[in-house]
């Protein structure tokens, strides 16, 4: 018999406080596993890309051009 089947058999016989505890345990376990399974670029170690070939200049900043775009 699987553990899940055993739990399904046991749940109807639990009291209110035991059910509340079980709900809390299941929710906490699910949230912990969801956090562990989520990966982010911030979780990766920094990359070593070498030296800068050409430093950025004011002409390389396109933010103002994008903000003033008439198509928006």
VMD Tcl script that draws the C-alpha trace (Angstrom):
set ca {
  {0.00 0.00 0.00}
  {1.31 3.46 -0.84}
  {1.79 6.23 1.71}
  {-0.84 8.37 0.00}
  {-3.41 5.57 0.19}
  {-2.66 5.17 3.90}
  {-3.14 8.90 4.44}
  {-6.46 8.87 2.56}
  {-7.66 6.06 4.81}
  {-6.51 7.84 8.00}
  {-7.82 11.35 7.26}
  {-11.53 10.69 7.92}
  {-10.69 9.49 11.44}
  {-8.69 12.59 12.40}
  {-10.00 15.17 14.86}
  {-10.33 18.87 14.06}
  {-6.99 19.85 15.61}
  {-5.24 16.99 13.80}
  {-6.82 18.03 10.48}
  {-5.72 21.62 11.07}
  {-2.18 20.45 11.81}
  {-2.19 18.25 8.69}
  {-3.38 21.14 6.51}
  {-0.64 23.38 7.89}
  {2.00 20.69 7.35}
  {0.91 19.99 3.76}
  {0.76 23.70 2.85}
  {4.16 24.46 4.39}
  {5.73 21.48 2.62}
  {4.20 22.47 -0.73}
  {5.37 26.09 -0.43}
  {8.89 25.01 0.55}
  {9.12 22.68 -2.45}
  {7.75 25.34 -4.81}
  {10.42 27.79 -3.61}
  {13.12 25.15 -4.07}
  {11.96 24.32 -7.61}
  {11.86 27.95 -8.77}
  {15.10 29.01 -10.36}
  {16.13 32.53 -11.06}
  {19.04 34.15 -12.83}
  {19.85 35.61 -9.41}
  {20.53 32.07 -8.16}
  {23.34 31.59 -10.67}
  {26.94 32.47 -9.83}
  {28.37 35.59 -11.51}
  {29.78 35.09 -14.99}
  {33.36 35.94 -15.87}
  {33.09 37.51 -19.32}
  {36.61 38.89 -19.58}
  {37.73 42.45 -19.98}
  {35.70 45.30 -21.44}
  {36.58 45.71 -25.10}
  {35.18 49.22 -25.46}
  {33.68 51.25 -22.60}
  {30.16 52.61 -23.03}
  {29.85 56.26 -24.00}
  {26.91 58.68 -23.72}
  {26.09 57.87 -27.37}
  {25.42 54.24 -26.34}
  {22.59 55.19 -23.95}
  {19.38 54.58 -25.89}
  {16.94 54.99 -22.98}
  {16.06 58.60 -23.81}
  {15.54 57.69 -27.46}
  {13.24 54.82 -26.48}
  {11.27 56.98 -24.01}
  {10.69 59.72 -26.61}
  {9.67 57.31 -29.39}
  {6.65 58.73 -31.22}
  {5.35 55.22 -31.98}
  {4.47 54.58 -28.32}
}
mol new
graphics top color blue
foreach p $ca { graphics top sphere $p radius 0.5 }
foreach p [lrange $ca 0 end-1] q [lrange $ca 1 end] { graphics top cylinder $p $q radius 0.2 }
display resetview
